[in-house]
């Protein structure tokens, strides 16, 4: 009886929100058409796929391509590059976005606050094709950076940024953080605006400094958003930026710039080895799922914040 009443209450609430639910339909259809229906193509990873035989006509090979990738020397190279680049992006970019959001939130002048927000958001809307050209120009032997360092007497000869494999990781991390840090503050700033001003007034009356207010009030008030973004960020550790890699990569820095996404792209699109590329992509997806679940479990136990 209770279950029947609950079901009726759910449908009644759904009917009351029917116009809002109708707005969700295009997004649901998009997800079904472009995310769920194509999932049947995953079986390519377990077949020796041929364009002429089709997905169902190609012979089964089991875990052959998974074994080939895991035993290939390139596995350790792309895994190392992917984890190192993604780890440092998370290490510096994740807290950097929180710090920037708090700094923007503390700006009293409304016009100045909007100006800072706009400037920090702008790089996100530029494609890596544009930004890649800018960085290649700035970091070339006769580029802006070398000219500035040379005019200041800090170097005697140009630094080869993009042709030195040892410098690629730093360039990839710094450029990605610069591009996305402003955009990543949106959720934090939205959460910060919901904090009750009375909490700050009470803290000031008790003699709390601005830093103490941030530590005791601001950060704890947005901990649920921090937990959410942390879980999603950890889940994307194996998903290094493909566009950035393709733009900044060259034959000289290949050993430190090749990541999983670029490797899958080259094997699947450029070399036409669809089964192998699908196997690698599926393996990455499975590991990413494990990372999401694991990071959520740890975050929930430490901070008592649940995402799902």
MARZA-462844 format. One record per residue (C-alpha): residue number from 1; y negated, z, x; chain; residue in one letter. Coordinates in Angstrom, 2 decimals. Layout:
<sites>
SITE   pos        c2        c3        c1   unit   code
SITE   NUM         Y         Z         X      A      a
...
</sites>
This chain:
<sites>
SITE   pos        c2        c3        c1   unit   code
SITE     1      0.00      0.00      0.00      A      x
SITE     2     -2.36      0.93      2.83      A      x
SITE     3     -1.55     -2.31      4.67      A      x
SITE     4     -2.28     -4.37      1.54      A      x
SITE     5     -5.63     -2.62      1.06      A      x
SITE     6     -6.49     -3.19      4.72      A      x
SITE     7     -5.66     -6.90      4.46      A      x
SITE     8     -7.85     -7.21      1.37      A      x
SITE     9    -10.71     -5.45      3.18      A      x
SITE    10    -10.40     -7.86      6.10      A      x
SITE    11    -10.52    -10.93      3.83      A      x
SITE    12    -13.44     -9.45      1.89      A      x
SITE    13    -15.39     -8.91      5.10      A      x
SITE    14    -14.45    -12.41      6.25      A      x
SITE    15    -15.82    -13.84      2.98      A      x
SITE    16    -19.04    -11.90      3.36      A      x
SITE    17    -19.46    -13.39      6.83      A      x
SITE    18    -18.33    -16.89      5.79      A      x
SITE    19    -21.51    -18.59      6.96      A      x
SITE    20    -21.27    -16.94     10.38      A      x
SITE    21    -17.59    -17.83     10.57      A      x
SITE    22    -18.41    -21.46      9.83      A      x
SITE    23    -20.66    -21.49     12.88      A      x
SITE    24    -17.66    -20.51     15.01      A      x
SITE    25    -15.50    -23.41     13.78      A      x
SITE    26    -16.90    -26.06     16.22      A      x
SITE    27    -16.21    -23.75     19.16      A      x
SITE    28    -12.69    -23.01     17.94      A      x
SITE    29    -11.96    -26.72     17.46      A      x
SITE    30    -13.31    -27.44     20.94      A      x
SITE    31    -11.00    -24.80     22.44      A      x
SITE    32     -7.98    -26.15     20.56      A      x
SITE    33     -8.61    -29.79     21.46      A      x
SITE    34     -9.56    -29.38     25.12      A      x
SITE    35     -7.85    -26.14     26.16      A      x
SITE    36     -4.71    -25.53     24.11      A      x
SITE    37     -3.40    -28.98     23.17      A      x
SITE    38     -3.50    -30.27     26.79      A      x
SITE    39     -1.43    -27.27     27.92      A      x
SITE    40      1.76    -29.19     27.26      A      x
SITE    41      0.88    -31.12     30.43      A      x
SITE    42      1.82    -28.03     32.46      A      x
SITE    43      5.43    -29.24     32.43      A      x
SITE    44      4.34    -31.92     34.91      A      x
SITE    45      4.55    -29.18     37.55      A      x
SITE    46      8.32    -29.00     36.98      A      x
SITE    47      8.90    -32.77     36.91      A      x
SITE    48      8.72    -35.69     39.30      A      x
SITE    49      5.98    -37.22     37.21      A      x
SITE    50      5.56    -40.98     37.06      A      x
SITE    51      2.80    -42.72     35.14      A      x
SITE    52      5.27    -45.40     34.04      A      x
SITE    53      7.93    -42.97     32.79      A      x
SITE    54      5.45    -40.59     31.15      A      x
SITE    55      5.62    -36.82     30.92      A      x
SITE    56      8.82    -36.58     28.89      A      x
SITE    57     10.56    -39.49     30.64      A      x
SITE    58     10.08    -38.16     34.16      A      x
SITE    59     13.03    -36.28     35.72      A      x
SITE    60     13.05    -32.50     36.09      A      x
SITE    61     12.77    -31.06     39.62      A      x
SITE    62     12.36    -27.37     38.80      A      x
SITE    63     10.36    -25.34     41.32      A      x
SITE    64     10.48    -27.99     44.04      A      x
SITE    65      6.70    -28.48     44.27      A      x
SITE    66      6.02    -24.75     44.21      A      x
SITE    67      8.35    -24.31     47.18      A      x
SITE    68      6.74    -27.22     49.02      A      x
SITE    69      3.30    -25.70     48.67      A      x
SITE    70      4.33    -22.16     49.61      A      x
SITE    71      6.17    -23.37     52.73      A      x
SITE    72      3.48    -25.86     53.79      A      x
SITE    73      1.22    -24.92     56.71      A      x
SITE    74     -1.82    -25.87     54.62      A      x
SITE    75     -1.01    -23.02     52.19      A      x
SITE    76     -2.16    -20.33     54.60      A      x
SITE    77     -5.29    -22.26     55.54      A      x
SITE    78     -6.54    -22.88     51.98      A      x
SITE    79     -5.52    -19.39     50.84      A      x
SITE    80     -7.37    -17.78     53.74      A      x
SITE    81    -10.51    -19.83     53.15      A      x
SITE    82    -10.44    -19.23     49.39      A      x
SITE    83     -9.96    -15.47     49.65      A      x
SITE    84    -12.50    -14.95     52.44      A      x
SITE    85    -15.26    -16.98     50.75      A      x
SITE    86    -14.59    -15.51     47.30      A      x
SITE    87    -14.31    -11.96     48.65      A      x
SITE    88    -17.69    -12.08     50.40      A      x
SITE    89    -19.30    -13.72     47.36      A      x
SITE    90    -18.00    -10.79     45.30      A      x
SITE    91    -18.88     -8.19     47.94      A      x
SITE    92    -22.52     -9.23     48.23      A      x
SITE    93    -23.17    -11.19     45.03      A      x
SITE    94    -21.81     -8.66     42.53      A      x
SITE    95    -23.92     -5.65     43.55      A      x
SITE    96    -26.81     -8.00     44.43      A      x
SITE    97    -27.07     -9.15     40.80      A      x
SITE    98    -27.13     -5.52     39.59      A      x
SITE    99    -29.82     -4.56     42.10      A      x
SITE   100    -31.96     -7.59     41.19      A      x
SITE   101    -31.58     -6.85     37.47      A      x
SITE   102    -32.72     -3.25     37.98      A      x
SITE   103    -35.67     -4.40     40.09      A      x
SITE   104    -36.74     -6.89     37.41      A      x
SITE   105    -36.31     -4.23     34.73      A      x
SITE   106    -38.62     -1.86     36.63      A      x
SITE   107    -41.48     -4.39     36.75      A      x
SITE   108    -44.19     -3.10     34.40      A      x
SITE   109    -46.29     -6.26     34.13      A      x
SITE   110    -44.66     -8.43     31.45      A      x
SITE   111    -45.99    -11.73     32.81      A      x
SITE   112    -44.86    -10.94     36.33      A      x
SITE   113    -41.44     -9.92     35.02      A      x
SITE   114    -41.01    -13.23     33.18      A      x
SITE   115    -42.18    -15.16     36.23      A      x
SITE   116    -39.67    -13.41     38.51      A      x
SITE   117    -36.87    -13.98     35.99      A      x
SITE   118    -37.71    -17.67     35.66      A      x
SITE   119    -37.84    -18.21     39.42      A      x
SITE   120    -34.52    -16.41     39.92      A      x
SITE   121    -32.84    -18.49     37.16      A      x
SITE   122    -34.04    -21.90     38.37      A      x
SITE   123    -31.44    -22.57     41.12      A      x
SITE   124    -28.63    -22.15     38.59      A      x
SITE   125    -29.78    -25.23     36.66      A      x
SITE   126    -29.73    -27.45     39.76      A      x
SITE   127    -26.42    -29.21     40.44      A      x
SITE   128    -24.68    -28.83     43.77      A      x
SITE   129    -25.33    -32.52     44.41      A      x
SITE   130    -29.06    -31.73     44.56      A      x
SITE   131    -28.70    -28.38     46.31      A      x
SITE   132    -26.16    -29.81     48.74      A      x
SITE   133    -28.62    -32.49     49.80      A      x
SITE   134    -31.30    -29.84     50.23      A      x
SITE   135    -29.08    -27.63     52.39      A      x
SITE   136    -27.84    -30.55     54.47      A      x
SITE   137    -31.47    -31.53     55.10      A      x
SITE   138    -32.59    -27.97     55.88      A      x
SITE   139    -29.65    -27.18     58.17      A      x
SITE   140    -29.54    -30.45     60.11      A      x
SITE   141    -30.39    -30.60     63.82      A      x
SITE   142    -33.96    -31.67     62.99      A      x
SITE   143    -34.10    -29.76     59.70      A      x
SITE   144    -36.43    -27.07     58.43      A      x
SITE   145    -34.43    -24.08     59.71      A      x
SITE   146    -34.06    -25.38     63.26      A      x
SITE   147    -37.72    -26.38     63.37      A      x
SITE   148    -38.82    -22.90     62.28      A      x
SITE   149    -36.52    -21.15     64.78      A      x
SITE   150    -37.64    -23.50     67.54      A      x
SITE   151    -41.36    -23.03     66.80      A      x
SITE   152    -40.88    -19.25     66.92      A      x
SITE   153    -39.18    -19.56     70.32      A      x
SITE   154    -35.90    -18.11     69.04      A      x
SITE   155    -33.74    -21.07     70.11      A      x
SITE   156    -33.83    -23.59     72.96      A      x
SITE   157    -31.66    -26.22     71.30      A      x
SITE   158    -30.79    -26.97     67.65      A      x
SITE   159    -28.07    -24.89     66.01      A      x
SITE   160    -25.32    -27.05     64.52      A      x
SITE   161    -24.88    -25.24     61.20      A      x
SITE   162    -22.80    -27.72     59.21      A      x
SITE   163    -20.75    -29.05     62.13      A      x
SITE   164    -19.70    -25.61     63.36      A      x
SITE   165    -16.60    -24.43     61.44      A      x
SITE   166    -17.38    -20.80     62.29      A      x
SITE   167    -20.63    -20.94     60.33      A      x
SITE   168    -19.33    -22.53     57.12      A      x
SITE   169    -18.18    -19.30     55.44      A      x
SITE   170    -21.63    -17.72     55.83      A      x
SITE   171    -23.37    -20.87     54.57      A      x
SITE   172    -21.06    -21.11     51.54      A      x
SITE   173    -21.52    -17.44     50.61      A      x
SITE   174    -25.29    -17.31     51.10      A      x
SITE   175    -25.97    -20.60     49.28      A      x
SITE   176    -23.79    -19.66     46.30      A      x
SITE   177    -25.35    -16.20     45.95      A      x
SITE   178    -28.85    -17.72     46.16      A      x
SITE   179    -27.95    -20.20     43.42      A      x
SITE   180    -26.27    -17.82     40.98      A      x
SITE   181    -27.67    -14.33     41.54      A      x
SITE   182    -30.54    -14.78     39.10      A      x
SITE   183    -28.31    -16.19     36.37      A      x
SITE   184    -25.83    -13.33     36.84      A      x
SITE   185    -28.55    -10.80     35.99      A      x
SITE   186    -28.84    -11.97     32.37      A      x
SITE   187    -26.16     -9.64     30.98      A      x
SITE   188    -27.48     -6.68     32.95      A      x
SITE   189    -31.10     -7.22     31.89      A      x
SITE   190    -30.02     -7.54     28.25      A      x
SITE   191    -28.12     -4.25     28.54      A      x
SITE   192    -31.03     -2.55     30.32      A      x
SITE   193    -33.41     -3.36     27.46      A      x
SITE   194    -31.19     -1.32     25.14      A      x
SITE   195    -31.58      1.94     27.06      A      x
SITE   196    -33.48      4.60     25.13      A      x
SITE   197    -36.90      5.17     26.82      A      x
SITE   198    -36.71      8.83     25.81      A      x
SITE   199    -34.07      9.34     28.49      A      x
SITE   200    -36.52      8.31     31.21      A      x
SITE   201    -39.29     10.44     29.73      A      x
SITE   202    -37.04     13.49     29.73      A      x
SITE   203    -35.97     12.75     33.32      A      x
SITE   204    -39.60     12.46     34.46      A      x
SITE   205    -40.43     15.77     32.79      A      x
SITE   206    -37.57     17.35     34.73      A      x
SITE   207    -39.06     16.01     37.97      A      x
SITE   208    -36.56     13.19     38.60      A      x
SITE   209    -37.69     10.50     41.03      A      x
SITE   210    -37.44      6.79     40.18      A      x
SITE   211    -34.33      6.46     42.37      A      x
SITE   212    -32.70      9.43     40.63      A      x
SITE   213    -33.49      7.89     37.23      A      x
SITE   214    -31.78      4.66     38.27      A      x
SITE   215    -28.70      6.48     39.57      A      x
SITE   216    -28.39      8.97     36.71      A      x
SITE   217    -29.58      6.90     33.73      A      x
SITE   218    -29.87      3.17     34.41      A      x
SITE   219    -26.54      2.47     36.14      A      x
SITE   220    -24.39      4.69     33.85      A      x
SITE   221    -25.98      3.08     30.79      A      x
SITE   222    -24.77     -0.40     31.78      A      x
SITE   223    -21.39      0.62     33.20      A      x
SITE   224    -19.52     -1.20     30.41      A      x
SITE   225    -21.22     -4.49     31.34      A      x
SITE   226    -20.53     -3.82     35.02      A      x
SITE   227    -16.85     -3.24     34.23      A      x
SITE   228    -16.68     -6.50     32.23      A      x
SITE   229    -18.29     -8.63     34.93      A      x
SITE   230    -16.20     -6.99     37.65      A      x
SITE   231    -12.95     -7.83     35.86      A      x
SITE   232    -14.03    -11.44     35.32      A      x
SITE   233    -15.23    -11.75     38.93      A      x
SITE   234    -11.97    -10.43     40.37      A      x
SITE   235    -10.05    -12.85     38.15      A      x
SITE   236    -12.00    -15.71     39.69      A      x
SITE   237    -11.26    -14.84     43.33      A      x
SITE   238     -9.03    -17.91     43.69      A      x
SITE   239    -11.50    -20.20     41.96      A      x
SITE   240    -13.95    -21.06     44.74      A      x
SITE   241    -16.71    -23.48     43.76      A      x
SITE   242    -15.31    -27.03     43.88      A      x
SITE   243    -18.70    -28.79     43.70      A      x
SITE   244    -20.08    -26.75     46.55      A      x
SITE   245    -17.06    -27.46     48.72      A      x
SITE   246    -17.08    -31.22     48.13      A      x
SITE   247    -20.80    -31.42     48.92      A      x
SITE   248    -20.91    -29.25     52.07      A      x
SITE   249    -17.50    -30.18     53.47      A      x
SITE   250    -17.13    -32.64     56.34      A      x
SITE   251    -14.29    -33.56     58.74      A      x
SITE   252    -15.58    -31.13     61.37      A      x
SITE   253    -15.60    -27.97     59.21      A      x
SITE   254    -12.49    -28.92     57.20      A      x
SITE   255    -10.40    -26.08     58.66      A      x
SITE   256    -12.71    -23.44     57.19      A      x
SITE   257    -14.06    -25.26     54.12      A      x
SITE   258    -10.89    -26.46     52.40      A      x
SITE   259    -10.13    -24.18     49.43      A      x
SITE   260     -7.55    -24.23     46.65      A      x
SITE   261     -9.69    -26.09     44.13      A      x
SITE   262    -10.68    -28.83     46.57      A      x
SITE   263     -7.07    -29.13     47.77      A      x
SITE   264     -5.81    -29.55     44.19      A      x
SITE   265     -8.53    -32.13     43.51      A      x
SITE   266     -7.62    -34.18     46.57      A      x
SITE   267     -3.87    -34.04     45.99      A      x
SITE   268     -4.15    -34.89     42.29      A      x
SITE   269     -7.10    -37.28     42.00      A      x
SITE   270     -7.35    -38.87     45.43      A      x
SITE   271     -3.67    -39.04     46.41      A      x
SITE   272     -2.21    -39.30     42.91      A      x
SITE   273      0.43    -36.57     43.47      A      x
SITE   274     -0.02    -35.17     39.97      A      x
SITE   275      3.10    -32.99     39.91      A      x
SITE   276      2.26    -31.27     43.19      A      x
SITE   277     -1.38    -30.72     42.19      A      x
SITE   278     -0.35    -29.34     38.78      A      x
SITE   279      2.10    -26.94     40.42      A      x
SITE   280     -0.59    -25.61     42.75      A      x
SITE   281     -3.08    -25.29     39.88      A      x
SITE   282     -0.53    -23.48     37.71      A      x
SITE   283      0.29    -21.08     40.53      A      x
SITE   284     -3.41    -20.30     40.97      A      x
SITE   285     -3.79    -19.70     37.21      A      x
SITE   286     -0.85    -17.29     37.13      A      x
SITE   287     -2.18    -15.30     40.10      A      x
SITE   288     -5.67    -15.22     38.53      A      x
SITE   289     -4.17    -13.83     35.31      A      x
SITE   290     -2.42    -11.11     37.29      A      x
SITE   291     -5.71    -10.28     39.05      A      x
SITE   292     -7.55    -10.02     35.72      A      x
SITE   293     -4.94     -7.72     34.19      A      x
SITE   294     -4.67     -5.65     37.37      A      x
SITE   295     -8.43     -5.24     37.83      A      x
SITE   296     -8.82     -4.35     34.15      A      x
SITE   297     -6.13     -1.68     34.41      A      x
SITE   298     -7.70     -0.16     37.53      A      x
SITE   299    -11.22     -0.29     36.08      A      x
SITE   300    -10.05      1.36     32.86      A      x
SITE   301     -8.41      4.22     34.74      A      x
SITE   302    -11.34      4.80     37.08      A      x
SITE   303    -14.31      4.39     34.73      A      x
SITE   304    -12.60      4.69     31.32      A      x
SITE   305    -14.20      1.34     30.35      A      x
SITE   306    -11.91     -1.09     28.51      A      x
SITE   307    -12.69     -4.81     28.28      A      x
SITE   308     -9.81     -5.71     25.96      A      x
</sites>
